[in-house]
Amino acid sequence: MVSTNISVIVPVFNSANNLKELNERILNVLNNLQVIYEIIYVDDGSQDNSHSILKELRLSNQKIKLIPLSKNYGQHNAILCGIRSANYNTVITLDDDLQNPPEEIPKLLKKLSDGFDVVYGYPEKEKHSLYRNLASIFTKMALKTAMGIDNAKYVSSFRAFNTILRNSFNQYKGSFISIDVLLSWGTNSFTAIPVGHNERKIGKSNYTFRKLVQHALNMLTGFSILPLQIASIIGFILSLFGLGVLIFVVGRFVFQGSPVPGFPFLASIIAIFSGAQLLAIGIIGEYLARQHFRMLNKPQYFIKDEYSDN
């Protein structure tokens, strides 16, 4: 059954030229669905006249809410703010640049009604530049590591999910935010469907190559211990290599009487100690990571539904 009450969340940053068309299209879709709804615009410190337009839209319709942030915190932070303010049991998030067609919202809702907790609408063909697509691939690889789900490659900002999932990250206090990683704290029931994706007609993307790469690195270091595990593995391999070289050099000296060459012997010692240091750093890092994750207030479990005996 398709949800009958919906909160649509749109993070806004310098999108004054898109807002009226976007709002009209969202309203048309929601009114045609005949559902109870609210549209939450989170103004993420816009420097154009986006805020003025959003105030006009808010006054024109009581179902439209406006949350102005004091400065530009970033897309995921703005979305988190909107999620915590949502009043209805299904959340839809989409971008403010008209690249996510609001007309595709019913597809997400229909798929969500099949029993999934999170549904992504991924573009059949992305209308981005080559460098942006390459950065997106790297970001989604990092997401797969941080989220621990196979279909992380389909993650997008156009998503529908059950609002109750926010209870799994209500206590989150970290400075870096990834909505998709936070959603994975409450469920592993993710799916994705292909949707349309329009070219950007006005303005340019706020996600540069550098920002996407930085986002991926933040996910790896903020929600994953993979870098520490890689350091441990490299350290272990270096130690084995150094030990192997040392055994070979000493073996030749003992059994063949060959002199011990200086460079191989020195290289083996360096490899052993370097490997041991990396291994130790990885092990110490694992313990520090446990403290880090504890400070994020990630829940030990999440109860999706509650039933009484009456």
TIZA-401808 format. One record per residue (C-alpha): y, x, z. Coordinates in steps of 0.2 Angstrom, whole numbers, plus 5000, padded with zeros to 4 digits. Example, Ala and Ser with C-alpha at 12.3 -4.5 7.8 and 13.67 -1.06 7.14 Angstrom:
<atoms>
497850625039
499550685036
</atoms>
This chain:
<atoms>
500050005000
501750074995
502950105010
504149965012
505450065022
506150235015
507350365020
508050465005
508750635010
509850734998
510650895003
512250924995
513251084990
514651084978
513950944967
515450824966
515250794947
513450734950
513550624965
514150464958
512850464945
511450524957
511950384969
511950244956
510250294950
509450314967
510150134972
509450064956
507750134960
507650074978
508349904974
507049874961
505749924973
506349794985
506149905000
507149935016
508050095014
509350215019
510150365009
510550515019
511750635011
511950805021
513450895015
513051075017
514751145019
515351095001
516951184995
517351064981
517750874984
515950824987
516350775004
517750654999
516550574986
515250554999
516450465011
516850344997
515050314993
514750285012
516150155013
515450064998
513750035005
513150025023
511450095019
512250265014
512450385028
513450545028
513050705039
514350835036
513851015042
515151135048
514651265036
513451315022
511751335032
510551325017
509551185008
508051185020
509251185035
510151035028
508550945024
507850975042
509450895048
509150745037
507350725043
507850725061
509050585057
507850475047
507550305053
506150245042
504350295041
504350375024
505450515018
505950565000
506950724997
507750774981
509050894974
510850844971
510850914953
510050774944
508550884939
507450784950
507450604941
507650474954
506650364943
505150464947
505250414966
503950264963
502650384957
502750484973
502650334984
501150264975
500250424977
500750434995
499950264997
498250334992
498150415010
499050575008
500350645020
501350745008
501650724989
502550844978
503250804962
503050954951
503950974934
502750974919
503951104912
505251184922
506951194914
507451364922
507851534916
506551664915
507051764930
507151604941
505451554936
504751734940
505651724957
504851544960
503151614956
503351754970
504051624982
502551504979
501351644982
502251674999
502151495003
500251495000
500051625012
501251545025
500551365023
498751405021
498451275007
497851304990
499051194980
500551274987
500951324969
501551144966
502751144980
504451074975
506051004983
505550834976
504350774989
503750614999
502950625016
502650525031
504050535044
502850555058
502550735053
504250785060
503450765077
502450925074
504051025072
505250935084
505351085095
505551215082
506951335086
506751475073
508351535064
507351535047
506751365040
505451315027
505251135027
503551155018
502851275031
503451155045
502551005036
500951105036
501051115055
500650935056
499450905041
498350985027
498350825017
499450885003
499450834984
500550844969
500850744953
501750794937
503550724935
504950734924
506250874926
507950874918
509051014912
510551054923
512050974914
513451024926
513651174937
512351314941
510951334953
511351394970
509651474971
509851644963
508451774960
509051864975
509051714986
507251654980
506551834984
507451835001
506751665004
504951725000
505151875011
505751775025
504251665024
503051815024
503951885039
504351725048
502751625046
501451745042
500551905048
500051955031
501152115030
500452175047
498652145040
499052245025
499752385035
498152385045
497052385030
498052525022
497952625038
496052595039
495752655021
496852805024
495952855039
494252835030
494852935016
495553075027
493953075037
492953085021
493953235015
493853325031
491953305032
491753365014
492853525018
492053565034
490253535027
490653655013
491153785026
489653755037
488253745024
488953845010
490053975019
491453925008
493153965015
494153805020
495553775008
497253755016
497853605006
496353485007
496153525025
497953485029
497953335017
496453265027
497253285044
498853205037
497853055030
496953035046
498453035057
499552925045
498152805044
497952795062
499752765064
499752625052
498252545060
499052555077
500652475070
499652335063
498752305079
500352315089
501152195077
499752065078
500152055097
502052045094
501751915080
500751805093
502351815104
503451775089
502451615084
502451565102
504351565102
504351455087
503551315097
502251285084
501151145092
499351185097
498851015089
499650855082
499150675085
499450575069
498950405075
498650325093
497450185096
497250085112
495650005119
496549835120
</atoms>
